[in-house]
Amino acid sequence: MIQEHPVLKVLQNYFEASAVLTPLLAGFQFLGLLRGAVDSGLLTAARTPSTTQQFAANMNTDIERVGDYCHALDAHGVFVKENDTYRLADMWATLAAPEAVFSFEVILDHAQVLSNLIAASLKNTETYWTLTSAERLTLAKGVTTNPFSPHSPIVLDLFFQSIPGIYERLAQGAQFLDIGCGVGSGLLGTLVAFPDSTAVAIEIAGDILEETRRRAIALNVHDRVVFWQGDAREFPDQSKFDFVHWAHTFFPVESRAGTLKMAFDAVKPRGYFIAPLENEPLATDEDLHTETGRANSLQRLIYGSWGIRPVSHQDFQQELEVAGFDEIQVLNSMLGNFILARHP
Ligand SMILES: C[S@@+](CC[C@H](N)C(=O)[O-])C[C@H]1O[C@@H](n2cnc3c(N)ncnc32)[C@H](O)[C@@H]1O
């Protein structure tokens, strides 16, 4: 009898198990759909309601292909069809706005690079320096805000208002040190927001620093920032900064103590130290099966191969004490949690 054939049970189990894949595969294709809409300019074009003929003429593409693409974007809630025109749905217009604090294109690029890094993380040969320059840049851009957004300086102004000691110095004209400036989102946004302040920015990767320099010129703050390329532990300038900011989550374990010593020597007496705090490392095995647990486990794969390990808030506090800082506190801010300390 067909109904009793054992393969039927195997098939039934297979179809039940494959249900877990269905949303993943659909999401993967949805990302491809969004990627094509960004790369072709269709997403930007749809900020103005247009017919498929108008899209096709502007993009120099076949009208039927554009029609099918709009249809798929409509099916996914990205486009809204009104009479014979398509426009971006409000939520997607917000996400993909050119002035968005987080660039939509960078979000897509970043997701792709992270996925590639996770897949390659079992190879012993992968390090920060075996990444292509484009991947390194995408990683640096993907973890921060878009400094060209007109909202960025406002967000940074509001953020620093929650730390009155630093805010007053910035408003009067502070000199600050950014350790591991990356592509300079925080650094450059802060310089735009506080026009009397100046900075020194340290970055080990030359390709990243080149991009930051280009951005500084485009934002017209290049005459208020000095760039220093090299390992932060070897930074020679000392004792003149009102505050130091350390992007410690990209620093390998063996560089942490030396970098903190340099930071301590570089900040003025009564000056400030500030650094973002990550999620706490997992406390119990049960936490592993939560959203945070899953995110942390993937972070470990991505950054672990570069010698970077998550540091608990308590361990970070101890590192700061060993370096000589005091008045250590955690700050819950609109931009996440930060650790704050002062030079005695
Ligand atoms: C991703 S960035 C931080 C982002 C930055 N705060 C922003 O707003 O754009 C961190 C940087 O630290 C740099 N870095 C890592 N180890 C370093 C070291 N020992 N000395 C100097 N820079 C280092 C990495 O190359 C990376 O670009």
The ligand as an ORCA input file, in Angstrom:
! r2SCAN-3c Opt
* xyz 0 1
  C      35.352     50.343     13.467
  S      36.383     51.559     14.016
  C      35.402     52.453     15.109
  C      34.371     53.291     14.410
  C      34.460     54.746     14.734
  N      34.297     54.993     16.144
  C      33.460     55.570     13.918
  O      32.688     56.332     14.517
  O      33.468     55.487     12.682
  C      37.619     50.797     15.010
  C      38.964     50.868     14.326
  O      40.003     50.517     15.232
  C      41.116     50.187     14.426
  N      42.157     49.532     15.259
  C      42.181     48.250     15.725
  N      43.310     48.024     16.443
  C      44.019     49.179     16.434
  C      45.262     49.585     17.009
  N      46.016     48.741     17.743
  N      45.675     50.850     16.808
  C      44.936     51.726     16.075
  N      43.752     51.405     15.509
  C      43.290     50.144     15.686
  C      40.512     49.292     13.361
  O      41.311     49.277     12.192
  C      39.123     49.944     13.143
  O      39.061     50.693     11.959
*
